[in-house]
């Protein structure tokens, strides 16, 4: 039996105990994954409107921001959003909002949607229901970039490889690139441009 989606209170508790519960600012794993995530985007491409799902305390948001003209970063944990706002206060083109996804998925279209280590917090049924909405939130020519930890977890409803198997099977977009390491799986899906 699969676990239900994790509720916002789970993340609120984590951030109440530690302002950086996964070591986003200090972890070698995170630093290397962030570099690989940015490298998965086409060189030199800027994104007029981007969405980061699950921005946490904004460490990756800060790195993504220079590639975007307007970036909306959202997270379910209020403390995380507050920390991200402080981190990105000097970037007026970045908006930070507390939203519970996928229920409060912002309206597109977005030229880029980043889902970094967030989709496995949803159960399989919730993810399946959300995939068409994520796809439809992409502008023509837009990209959905997903990256997830591959090691087993006891808390998350899905494992990273399960998330990416569902993305490949049910998103309805062909992968433009895939990278797999022992630690994470990364896929970029591009929505075709209108002819």
C-alpha positions in Angstrom: 0.0 0.0 0.0 1.4 3.4 -1.0 1.8 6.3 1.4 -0.4 9.3 1.0 1.0 12.7 -0.2 2.9 14.5 2.4 1.0 17.4 4.0 2.4 21.0 4.4 2.6 20.4 8.2 5.4 17.8 7.6 7.6 20.5 5.9 6.6 23.2 8.5 7.9 20.9 11.3 11.2 20.3 9.4 11.8 24.0 8.9 10.8 24.8 12.5 13.6 22.4 13.6 16.3 23.5 11.1 16.2 26.5 8.6 18.1 24.3 6.1 16.9 20.7 6.8 18.4 19.1 3.7 21.6 21.2 3.7 20.9 23.0 0.5 23.4 25.7 1.2 26.2 23.4 2.4 25.8 20.0 0.8 28.3 18.8 -2.0 25.5 16.7 -3.4 23.2 19.7 -3.7 25.9 21.9 -5.2 26.7 19.3 -7.8 23.1 18.6 -8.6 22.3 22.3 -9.0 25.2 22.6 -11.5 23.9 19.6 -13.4 20.3 20.9 -13.3 21.4 24.3 -14.8 23.6 22.5 -17.4 20.5 20.6 -18.5 19.0 23.8 -19.8 20.1 24.8 -23.4 23.2 27.0 -23.2 22.4 30.7 -23.4 18.6 30.3 -23.4 16.7 32.8 -21.2 13.2 32.0 -19.9 10.7 34.9 -20.1 8.5 33.3 -17.4 9.6 30.4 -15.2 8.1 28.4 -12.3 10.0 26.6 -9.6 7.9 24.1 -7.7 9.1 23.5 -4.2 11.7 26.3 -3.9 12.5 25.5 -0.3 14.7 28.2 1.2 15.7 29.6 -2.2 19.3 28.3 -2.6 18.6 26.9 -6.1 16.2 29.7 -6.9 19.2 32.1 -6.5 21.1 30.2 -9.1 18.2 29.8 -11.5 17.2 33.5 -11.3 19.8 34.9 -13.7 18.4 32.6 -16.5 14.9 34.0 -16.1 13.2 37.4 -16.9 10.4 36.5 -14.4 10.6 33.6 -11.9 7.8 32.5 -9.6 9.1 30.2 -6.9 6.6 28.4 -4.6 6.8 26.2 -1.6 4.3 24.7 0.9 6.3 25.7 4.0 5.8 29.3 5.2 9.2 29.4 6.9 10.9 28.2 3.7 9.2 30.9 1.7 10.2 33.5 4.3 13.8 32.4 4.1 13.7 32.4 0.3 12.3 36.0 0.3 15.2 37.1 2.4 17.7 35.4 0.2 16.3 36.8 -3.0 15.3 40.3 -1.7 17.6 42.0 -4.2 16.0 40.2 -7.2 12.8 42.1 -8.0 12.1 39.7 -11.0 11.7 36.8 -8.5 8.3 36.3 -6.8 8.0 33.9 -3.8 4.7 32.5 -2.8 3.4 29.9 -0.3 1.3 27.5 -2.3 0.3 23.9 -1.7 0.9 22.0 -5.0 -0.6 20.5 -7.0 -3.9 22.0 -5.8 -2.6 25.5 -6.1 -0.6 25.2 -9.2 -0.2 28.7 -10.7 -1.7 29.4 -14.1 0.7 29.2 -17.0 1.9 29.5 -19.5 5.5 29.1 -18.3 8.6 28.7 -20.5 10.2 26.6 -17.8 8.9 24.6 -15.0 11.4 23.1 -12.5 10.4 20.3 -10.2 13.5 19.5 -8.2 13.0 16.9 -5.5 9.4 17.7 -5.0 7.2 15.3 -7.1 7.9 12.3 -4.9 6.1 14.0 -2.0 2.9 13.3 -3.9 1.3 9.9 -4.0 1.0 8.2 -7.4 -2.6 9.1 -8.0 -2.0 12.8 -7.2 1.0 12.9 -9.5 -0.9 11.2 -12.3 -3.7 13.8 -11.9 -1.2 16.6 -11.9 0.9 15.6 -14.9 -1.6 16.9 -17.5 -1.8 20.2 -15.6 2.0 20.5 -15.5 2.2 19.8 -19.2 -0.5 22.2 -20.0 1.2 24.9 -17.9 4.1 24.9 -20.4 4.2 27.4 -23.2 4.9 26.1 -26.7 8.6 25.4 -26.8 8.7 25.4 -23.0 10.5 22.8 -20.8 9.7 20.8 -17.7 12.9 19.9 -15.8 12.6 17.2 -13.1 15.4 15.9 -10.9 15.0 13.5 -7.9 17.0 11.6 -5.4 17.3 7.9 -6.3 18.1 6.3 -3.0 15.3 4.6 -1.0 13.3 6.6 1.4 10.9 5.5 4.1 8.9 8.7 4.3 8.1 9.8 0.8 5.1 8.3 -1.0 7.2 7.7 -4.2 10.8 7.0 -4.9 12.7 9.1 -7.4 12.9 6.4 -10.1 9.1 5.9 -9.8 8.5 9.6 -10.4 10.6 9.6 -13.5 9.0 6.4 -14.8 5.6 8.1 -14.4 6.9 11.2 -16.2 8.1 9.1 -19.1 4.9 7.1 -19.3 2.2 9.7 -18.6 3.4 13.3 -19.1 2.8 13.1 -22.9 6.0 14.7 -23.8 9.2 13.1 -25.2 12.3 13.6 -23.1 14.8 16.0 -24.6 17.6 14.8 -22.3 18.1 12.4 -19.5 21.0 12.0 -17.0 21.2 9.4 -14.3 23.8 9.2 -11.5 23.9 6.9 -8.5 22.3 9.7 -6.5 19.8 11.4 -8.8 17.8 11.1 -12.0 17.3 14.2 -14.2 15.0 14.6 -17.2 14.1 17.5 -19.3 10.9 17.4 -21.4 10.3 20.0 -24.1 6.8 20.9 -25.3 6.9 21.2 -29.1 6.7 24.7 -30.6 3.6 25.6 -32.6 4.4 25.4 -36.3 
